[in-house]
Amino acid sequence: MSDPMHLVCPHCHAVNRVASARLSENPNCGRCHNALFSGAPLALDSANFDRFVSRSGLPILVDFWADWCGPCKAMAPGFAQAAKTLEPNIILAKLDTEAATDIASRFGIRSIPTLILFRDGREIARQAGAMGQSDIVDWTRRQLVTP
């Protein structure tokens, strides 16, 4: 049996233990019974950001964006497609920097869109500027390859 990992439910925010070998079996939350993966980016905010980033056993790619940002809006469909491609091995999420200025400030977000890849609660890579779906997928996978 594979090692269990923690996954935060996007619906009720409960922390679930899931065997890594069962990630592709569409696991459900033990508390609310909703799917732990939706194939779409999660919406993070100041209230839930730390829980998802620090408690998830999977890497999390966060798109720091704002509604007024043209390049952010242009990148959104590609980011959504990347979520379908990268799940269940990587969680994709979006954080509105206008609504969560405290989180944006903490990570020194100076330009948007900015992608930050987290693993075990720590930032491991950052990329500023809009990218298409294939570039997001390729960049993310390259960052997770251990030399």
Secondary structure, DSSP 8 states (H G I E B T S, - for coil): ---EEEEE-TTT--EEEEEGGGGGG--B-TTT--BS--SS-EEE-TTTHHHHHHH-SS-EEEEEE-TT-HHHHHHHHHHHHHHHHHTTTSEEEEEETTT-HHHHHHTT--SSSEEEEEETTEEEEEEES---HHHHHHHHHHHH---
